[in-house]
Amino acid sequence: MVKRIGVLTSGGDAPGMNAAIRAVTRVALNSGLEVFGVYNGYKGMVEGYIEPLTKAAVGDIIDRGGTILGSARLPEFKDESVRLKAVEQLHKRGIEAIVVIGGDGSYRGAQALTDMGINCIGLPGTIDNDITSTDYTIGFDTALMTIVDAVDKLRDTSSSHHRCSVVEVMGNRCGDLAIWAGIACGAEIVCTSETGFEETEILERLRDLDVIRKKRHAIVIISEKMTDVHQFARKISLNTGFSGRATVLGHVQRGGSPTPSDRVLASRMGEKAVDLLMQGIGGQCVGIKDNRIISTPIEEALNIPRASRKQLQNLFDRLV
């Protein structure tokens, strides 16, 4: 049976990562395993930045955003020669398995290590909710709450000045943050990679909201990288009765104390990861489906098509 495991966070940070680190560490220690923290992701693994973790080391972190282990990107990790250095560092410390918390790029690294004899389990830590093998990712709920809080505040000032607030949110490959926020905030228009961005059509809809429906304000939520929101806000001012203002929430969406939902989700997933490693299983990623914690082979998970959000989009359209 495995005796020593490591845990690392990789890619962009997400609220709830610390809760997952805590769960992995404490479940493993309570099961008689030794746990090591790998700092700064795969880069730290290659460089040997690896230290033992204790229960005390992960105390008082469940409510903290970010990741105490740090994160760094290492594109070179796709090269076998670089991964061999990482494996050597693990072997020197007797570490037999790793829990990897991150997105799809982190999963690919976990699969590559598993193929080299280091069993790895992936946990979905990303605010975008763009891992298709799970209903929800660690950090999504917290990021959504951050967006909703910001948009609610923008609505107050927008209605006072007859403005249209254009809000850019993260998720260029997955529009979940935009569509969920649009429904939760009562936005007038939502643009995602699925809906597309039709500038002329949106301007016409805004003119209708102003002239026909006599709206005091409008909220437009747009997924990142779809358009220049500042330039589009200026066009709103020139072509409609609204005064256009753009707000790019940016990395503020990654920060903050994780919601109770993210803390519980991370804890449940961390427990599952340790249980799998204790069974000698690697090359799997943990997810949640219909409120059940499940595991899926990483290679299969990376090839699951993204489910259409048409049902959510239809709901949004009927609520406008």
C-alpha positions in Angstrom: 0.0 0.0 0.0 1.1 3.6 -0.7 2.8 5.2 2.3 3.9 8.6 1.1 1.9 11.0 -1.1 2.3 14.5 -2.3 -0.2 17.3 -3.1 0.3 20.2 -5.5 -1.7 23.0 -7.1 -1.1 24.0 -10.7 -2.3 26.5 -13.2 -4.5 29.4 -12.2 -5.5 29.6 -8.5 -9.1 29.0 -7.4 -10.9 29.6 -4.1 -11.2 26.3 -2.4 -7.8 25.0 -3.3 -6.7 25.4 0.3 -9.7 23.5 1.5 -8.7 20.6 -0.9 -5.1 20.7 0.4 -6.4 20.5 3.9 -8.7 17.6 3.2 -6.0 15.6 1.3 -3.5 16.2 4.1 -5.8 15.4 7.1 -7.5 12.4 5.5 -4.2 10.9 4.5 -2.6 11.5 7.9 -5.6 10.0 9.7 -5.2 7.0 7.4 -1.6 6.5 8.4 0.1 8.1 5.3 2.8 10.7 5.2 2.0 13.8 3.2 4.3 16.2 1.3 3.5 19.6 -0.1 4.9 20.3 -3.6 5.3 24.0 -3.8 4.8 26.0 -7.1 3.3 23.2 -9.0 5.2 21.0 -11.4 8.0 23.6 -11.5 8.5 23.1 -7.8 8.4 19.3 -8.3 11.2 19.5 -10.8 13.3 21.8 -8.6 12.7 19.7 -5.5 10.7 22.3 -3.6 8.9 19.7 -1.5 8.3 19.7 2.2 6.4 17.5 4.7 2.8 18.6 5.7 1.3 18.2 9.1 -2.2 18.8 10.5 -0.9 22.0 12.0 0.5 23.2 8.7 -3.0 23.0 7.1 -4.8 24.4 10.1 -6.7 27.7 9.6 -6.5 27.6 5.8 -10.0 26.3 4.9 -11.4 29.9 4.6 -8.4 31.3 2.7 -8.4 32.0 -1.0 -5.5 31.3 -3.3 -3.2 28.3 -2.5 -0.6 28.0 0.3 1.4 25.8 -1.9 1.7 28.4 -4.7 1.3 27.8 -8.4 3.4 28.2 -11.5 3.1 27.2 -15.1 5.8 25.0 -16.6 5.1 24.3 -20.4 8.4 22.3 -20.5 6.8 19.6 -18.3 5.4 18.1 -21.5 9.0 17.0 -22.3 9.9 13.6 -20.9 13.4 14.7 -19.9 11.8 17.4 -17.6 9.4 14.9 -16.1 12.2 12.5 -15.4 13.8 15.2 -13.2 10.5 15.5 -11.3 10.2 11.7 -10.9 13.7 11.6 -9.5 12.9 14.3 -6.9 9.8 12.2 -5.8 11.8 9.0 -5.6 14.5 10.6 -3.5 11.8 11.3 -0.9 9.9 8.1 -1.3 6.8 9.8 -2.6 4.7 7.2 -4.5 1.7 9.2 -5.6 0.4 12.7 -6.1 -2.9 14.6 -5.8 -2.9 17.3 -8.5 -5.3 20.2 -8.1 -5.9 22.3 -11.2 -7.4 22.4 -14.7 -7.1 20.3 -17.9 -3.4 21.2 -18.4 -2.7 20.0 -14.9 -4.6 16.8 -15.6 -2.3 16.1 -18.6 0.7 16.4 -16.4 -0.9 14.0 -13.9 -1.6 11.5 -16.6 2.0 11.7 -17.9 3.4 11.1 -14.4 1.0 8.2 -13.9 2.3 6.7 -17.1 5.8 7.0 -15.6 4.9 5.1 -12.5 3.7 7.9 -10.1 0.0 7.4 -9.5 -1.8 10.7 -9.8 -5.3 11.8 -9.0 -6.6 15.1 -10.4 -9.0 17.4 -8.6 -10.8 20.1 -10.7 -9.6 23.4 -9.3 -10.6 26.2 -11.8 -13.1 29.0 -11.5 -14.2 28.6 -15.2 -16.1 25.4 -14.6 -14.6 24.1 -17.8 -13.8 20.5 -16.8 -16.4 18.4 -18.6 -16.1 15.4 -16.3 -17.7 17.2 -13.4 -20.8 19.3 -12.9 -18.9 21.8 -10.8 -15.3 22.7 -10.3 -13.7 23.9 -7.1 -13.8 27.7 -7.1 -16.7 28.2 -9.6 -19.3 29.0 -6.9 -17.0 31.6 -5.2 -16.1 33.3 -8.5 -19.8 33.4 -9.4 -20.6 35.0 -6.0 -17.9 37.6 -6.6 -19.4 38.5 -10.0 -23.0 38.7 -8.7 -21.9 41.0 -5.8 -20.1 43.3 -8.3 -22.9 43.4 -10.8 -25.5 44.1 -8.0 -23.5 47.1 -7.0 -23.1 48.3 -10.6 -26.8 48.1 -11.1 -27.4 50.6 -8.3 -25.2 53.3 -9.9 -26.3 52.4 -13.4 -30.0 53.0 -12.6 -29.1 56.4 -11.1 -27.4 57.6 -14.3 -29.3 55.9 -17.1 -26.3 53.7 -17.9 -25.5 50.4 -19.6 -22.9 48.5 -17.7 -20.8 46.1 -19.8 -19.2 43.6 -17.5 -16.4 41.3 -18.7 -16.1 38.1 -16.8 -13.6 35.2 -17.0 -14.3 32.0 -19.0 -13.3 32.5 -22.7 -13.7 28.7 -23.4 -16.6 28.1 -21.1 -19.5 30.6 -20.6 -20.8 29.2 -17.4 -19.7 32.2 -15.2 -21.4 34.6 -17.7 -24.7 32.7 -18.1 -25.1 31.8 -14.4 -24.3 35.4 -13.4 -26.7 36.7 -16.1 -29.5 34.7 -14.6 -28.6 35.4 -11.0 -28.3 39.2 -11.6 -31.2 39.7 -13.9 -28.9 40.9 -16.7 -30.5 42.1 -20.0 -28.0 40.6 -22.3 -25.4 37.8 -22.0 -22.7 36.9 -24.6 -20.7 33.7 -24.4 -18.7 31.6 -26.8 -22.0 29.7 -27.4 -24.2 32.7 -28.1 -21.6 34.6 -30.0 -21.2 38.4 -30.1 -23.4 40.3 -32.7 -22.7 43.9 -32.1 -25.4 45.3 -34.3 -28.1 43.1 -32.8 -27.0 44.0 -29.2 -27.1 47.7 -30.0 -30.6 47.3 -31.5 -31.8 45.4 -28.4 -30.4 48.2 -26.1 -32.2 50.9 -28.2 -35.4 48.9 -27.7 -34.8 48.6 -23.9 -34.3 52.4 -23.8 -37.1 53.7 -26.1 -39.8 51.0 -26.0 -39.4 49.5 -22.5 -38.2 52.7 -20.9 -35.5 50.9 -18.9 -33.5 53.1 -16.5 -30.4 50.9 -16.9 -29.1 47.8 -18.6 -26.6 45.1 -17.7 -24.6 43.3 -20.4 -22.4 40.4 -19.3 -19.7 39.2 -21.7 -17.2 36.4 -21.5 -13.6 37.5 -21.8 -11.8 37.8 -25.2 -15.0 38.2 -27.2 -14.7 41.9 -27.8 -13.0 45.0 -26.5 -15.6 45.9 -23.9 -14.3 49.5 -23.5 -14.6 50.2 -27.2 -18.1 48.6 -27.2 -19.2 50.7 -24.2 -18.3 53.8 -26.3 -20.4 52.6 -29.1 -23.3 52.1 -26.8 -23.0 55.8 -25.7 -22.9 56.9 -29.4 -25.7 54.6 -30.7 -28.2 54.3 -27.9 -29.8 56.4 -25.2 -27.7 54.7 -22.6 -24.4 56.0 -21.3 -22.0 53.0 -21.8 -19.6 52.0 -19.1 -17.2 49.0 -19.1 -16.0 47.0 -16.1 -13.4 44.3 -16.4 -13.6 42.2 -13.2 -10.3 40.4 -14.1 -8.4 38.5 -11.4 -10.6 39.8 -8.6 -12.8 36.8 -9.6 -10.1 34.4 -8.5 -9.7 35.9 -5.0 -11.6 35.9 -1.8 -12.7 33.5 0.9 -14.3 30.3 -0.7 -18.0 29.9 -0.2 -19.3 27.1 2.1 -20.3 25.2 -1.1 -16.7 25.3 -2.4 -15.2 24.3 0.9 -17.5 21.3 1.2 -16.9 20.3 -2.4 -13.1 20.5 -2.1 -13.2 18.5 1.1 -15.4 15.7 -0.4 -13.1 15.6 -3.5 -9.9 15.6 -1.4 -11.2 12.6 0.6 -12.0 10.7 -2.6 -8.5 11.4 -4.0 -6.8 9.8 -1.0 -9.1 6.8 -1.0 -8.3 6.2 -4.7 -4.5 6.4 -4.1 -4.7 4.1 -1.1 -6.3 1.5 -3.5 -3.3 1.9 -5.8 -5.4 3.7 -8.4 -3.9 6.5 -10.6 -4.7 8.3 -13.8 -8.1 9.3 -12.6 -9.8 12.6 -11.9 -12.4 13.3 -9.3 -15.7 15.0 -10.1 -19.3 15.5 -8.9 -22.3 14.3 -10.8 -25.8 14.6 -9.5 -24.3 15.3 -6.1 -22.3 12.1 -6.1 -18.5 12.2 -5.9 -17.2 10.1 -8.8 -13.9 9.4 -10.6 -13.2 9.2 -14.3 -10.0 8.2 -16.2 -8.1 11.4 -17.0 -7.8 10.5 -20.7 -11.5 9.9 -20.9 -12.3 13.1 -19.0 -10.2 15.2 -21.4 -12.2 13.9 -24.4 -15.7 14.4 -23.0 -17.5 16.9 -25.3 -18.6 20.1 -23.5 -22.3 19.9 -22.8 -24.5 22.5 -24.4 -25.8 25.2 -22.1 -28.9 25.7 -24.3 -31.2 24.9 -21.4 -29.7 27.7 -19.3 -29.6 30.0 -22.2 -33.3 29.3 -22.9 -34.1 30.0 -19.3 -32.2 33.3 -19.5 -34.1 34.3 -22.7 -37.4 33.6 -21.1 -36.5 35.7 -18.0 -35.4 38.9 -20.0 
